[in-house]
Each structure stands twice: as structure tokens, then as C-alpha cells.
């Protein structure tokens, strides 16, 4: 009986999904990174703001950079590469 319980437990473990979110498709992944040097206090403030917004720090930074780039490029009547329609 004990052996049957062990086999059943092993079989149930194989059926369970892995932890975490499912992997993204290649088309959804971001392929580039940007190194930005910050003071400790700057990073802490950005992290606090991201936490308040309920998003990861990298998402918060990317959203803010996209907003500002769109605004500044728009004022200069320049195209915004990430807004281009394919």
C-alpha cells in the first residue's frame, strides 16, 4: 500500500504545471536592453513609484520613456519608431 501511494504521488507530480507564468512567444519578448546608471536614491524612488503603479520596475521605466519620447518627438514633428504601423 505504501508503494502504491508513492507511485500515485509521483504520477500527480508529473501532471502539475510548473511554477510561474507560461513562457512568452518569441514575438512577445523584448530583445534589447538599456543600461542606465543611477544613484541609490534614484533607483529607490523609481522602484517605489513602480510599486505604487503595481508594475515591475522595468515596465514602469519603459512606459515613462515611451511617453516622454513620444511627446518630444511629436513636438519636433519627427516620427516615433515604436508607433509605426507595419
Secondary structure as GFF3:
##gff-version 3
##sequence-region A 1 86
A	DSSP	alpha_helix	2	15	.	.	.	ID=ss1
A	DSSP	three_ten_helix	26	28	.	.	.	ID=ss2
A	DSSP	alpha_helix	40	53	.	.	.	ID=ss3
A	DSSP	alpha_helix	57	75	.	.	.	ID=ss4
A	DSSP	three_ten_helix	81	83	.	.	.	ID=ss5
###
